[in-house]
Amino acid sequence: MLALALPECQSYRDPLGITHCYKPIGGSSLCISARESLSADMHDSLEGTMMSDPNAQIPDDPYRGQRPPTDPYQAPYQGAAPAAPLSETDDRQWASFAHLGGILSFLPALLIWLIFKDRGRFTAVEAKEALNFQITVLFGYVAINIVASFLAAITFGIGGVFGMLSGALWLVSLIFSILGFMQAKDGHHYRYPFAVRLIK
């Protein structure tokens, strides 16, 4: 403590928050080190009598340059692992379901394509083909209803009979969806005879 009170003592702080004080004595140096965790009174004494640098600042690091404590039971964060690829059996199964889902609408094929397109090559191809066909059928429904409504308006309802073509289009879609299901179930690619292939 006597050495710390020497006014000629020079001091500096290293990056770890340790104050180093030294005073040249006969060509050698007397080195004293003190932690920043000194008491407030001793710190004031050092600052008033020893510090030669008036611009020195007390570190704001609450851990005094040490690594903050960590929870030993907390597992390190890991990113989500990529989904496992489909087996050959599952690949055929989901591909066939994409075709069969056309009985309902285009949504089953769309969902299967979005979920499994990166996990099974066969499912990706067949679901995309089924989806393009179901989108084409949807365009057909819309076109038939528009034309049927227009004809019904100008023929006082007689042209509405044209709307019966929607049933025929649904029957065609049903037949082709079942054919696609049977082919994909056996591991064979199926290509619809007509489809607007918007999804490449």
PyMOL commands that set and color helices and strands:
alter all, ss='L'
color gray80, all
select helices_A, chain A and resi 3-5+40-49+88-103+107-116+121-154+158-185
alter helices_A, ss='H'
color red, helices_A
select strands_A, chain A and resi 10-13+18-25+28-35
alter strands_A, ss='S'
color yellow, strands_A
deselect
rebuild
show_as cartoon
